[in-house]
Each structure stands twice: as structure tokens, then as C-alpha cells.
Amino acid sequence: MADFSGRREAFERKFAHDETLRFKAIARRNKLFGLWVAAQLGKTGSDAETYADAVVVVDLEEPGDGDIIHKVMSDLKTAAVPIDEDQVRGALEGFIDRAVDEIKAGK
């Protein structure tokens, strides 16, 4: 029975660790994506950082990426930037690999 409890505890620790890494990777992805969108909007420096931080915060409002996509598409439309939703979704998805690599590298 002790062996089963030990295995269960190890599984729970691994699950918690994996979820923490997943959260960090998604937050990093959102930051990178926010910086990319900021560049599309012509923002630089601290304005770009502030915008990217806002994108990270927006993702905490609802599960999934819908909240980020909605915000970004609205901002791009307001600024008359000609990017469609498929391009935006592709960019968002494209940053996950870079985010994971940065986390693994300890950045």
C-alpha cells in the first residue's frame, strides 16, 4: 500500500510541476504575442511593454484564447491595421515553441 501512495504522490507532484510550467509557458507566449501585436500597432519601448502586459492580464479573464483574440482584433481594427483573425491566431500559436524554449533555457 505504501508503494501505491508513493506513486500517487509522485504523480501529483509531477502534475503540479507540469501545470506550473504550462502556466508559465502560456504567460510567456502571451507576452511575446503582445509585443508582436504592439509592433503591428506601431508601439515601441515602454508602450510596447505596457501593451504586452495588458495582453497577459486579459488572458486571465476567461479560459482559452478567445479573450486575447477579441482584445487584439479590436485594437488592430481600431488602429486600421489590415491583419485578419487567422493571421493573429497563427501568430499566437507560433509563439508557444519560443516561450517553451526560453523557459527551458532559464530566461
HELIX and SHEET records of a PDB file:
HELIX    1   1 ALA A    2  GLN A   40  1                                  39    
HELIX    2   2 GLY A   45  VAL A   58  1                                  14    
HELIX    3   3 GLY A   66  THR A   78  1                                  13    
HELIX    4   4 GLU A   85  LYS A  104  1                                  20    
END                                                                             
